[in-house]
């Protein structure tokens, strides 16, 4: 039995390097490791070679390349991850985006704190919506989310809105393969995967800005354990 190994591009099985404590307790940091130990980590990701973690108090932490840990949620309530769900992450060319069951959160490299992605409510409440989601992904110049208020729908940001702050009221679709709720949205290989309780629908990205996603296939297998969806090359 091979217990702890990596497969090289040439197909060789090699022992995986041993695990070690990542945080350097001697490094200068704005947030002490001791205080973090009393705040369990509920989600983590890697963005531009750095580690980002969310504590159960909804604080966003950053560990940089020198293993220095700082809090990105030191500026009040609006810098905490909104909602009560386990956070999920997406990224575009400029920012890290986090969905936690409420209004989307974003952090741009160079900023001291994270912030809510949109004003709540937006100035134009007739044509635009405030996105609230448990899952978010970035694909084809859009941010795509599951709509937690109408759980049969998924939404996307306005095309050409590089900061993803505008969500038109009609920029949504219904995953209608089965009458089940959308539990997660993910992307892989420029395809959008919409996971439901009893089905998975795959959408291609097309050039129509009013309906940019068209159904490519459907699988009659669903997923309610949404944190168990792991990307592997071109599959899940």
Secondary structure, DSSP 8 states (H G I E B T S, - for coil): ---SEEE-TTS-EEE-------S-TTS--SS-HHHHHTS-EEEEEEETTEEEEEETT--EEEE-TT--EEES--SSGGGS--SSS--EEEE-SSEEEEESSEE-EEEETT-SS-EESS-SS-S-TTTB---EES-EEEETTEEEEE-SSSTTEEEE--TT-TT----BTT-EEE--SSS--EEEEEEETTEEEEEESS-EEEEEE-S-SSS-EEEEEEES---S-GGG---BTTB-
